[in-house]
Amino acid sequence: MKAKDKATRKEQSISIKGSTGLSDEEIEKMRKEAEEHAEEDRKKKEQIEARNMADNLVFQAEKFMDEQKDKIKEEDKKSLQDKIKSVKDTIAKEDASKEDIEKVQKELADEMQKVSQQFYQKQGQQESSESKEEKKSSDKKGEEVNKDEAEEGEVVE
């Protein structure tokens, strides 16, 4: 590439060349090695992703147990703690396969779903009984209004 300053008429040039220092033979060898290890690298990546997902699920389960500790039955707590320990033990092993990690992760997820479902059903039943009580008390208040004393524009049931 050349550059020329029109005012001073000075000219400079520069050439850019690849300076990798690798021959075509070395580049080809590196490419082949990368292709040979591609499957191994893909499996390692999947294992790491499974390990990260399992670790995230453990965090969520522990957080759920901590937030709802007074509302979860003891047997459910014990079951969740056992599943959490199983996942932690599995992801701590360097040689744990993706399938092993996914298996214990699924067991923990299923247990969490079961406990959550029971927990929310219990909450829903409590809320429905509370709303029934509120309705009964509001019905009693409504009975106290005398229909003969109703003012114009007032709704009386």
WOJOUR-V251788 format. One record per backbone hydrogen bond with DSSP energy under -1.0 kcal/mol. CO is the residue of the C=O (numbers start at 1). NH is the residue of the N-H. Records with the same first field share a line. If there is no record, write none. Layout:
CO->NH, NH
//
This chain:
1->14
3->12
5->9
10->5
12->3
23->27
24->28
25->29
26->30
27->31
28->32
29->33
30->34
31->35
32->36
33->37
37->41
38->42
39->43
40->44
41->45
42->46
43->47
44->48
45->49
46->50
47->51
48->52
49->53
50->54
51->55
52->56
53->57
54->58
55->59
56->60
57->61
58->62
59->63
60->64
61->65
62->66
63->67
64->68
68->71, 72
73->77
74->78
75->79
76->80
77->81
78->82
79->83
80->84
81->85
82->86
83->87
84->88
85->89
86->90
87->91
88->92
97->101
98->102
99->103
100->104
101->105
102->106
103->107
104->108
105->109
106->110
107->111
108->112
109->113
110->114
111->115
112->116
113->117
114->118
115->119
116->120
117->121
118->122
119->123
120->124
121->125
122->126
123->127
124->128
125->129
126->130
127->131
128->132
129->133
130->134
131->135
132->136
133->137
134->138
135->139
136->140
137->141
138->142
139->143
147->150
151->154
//
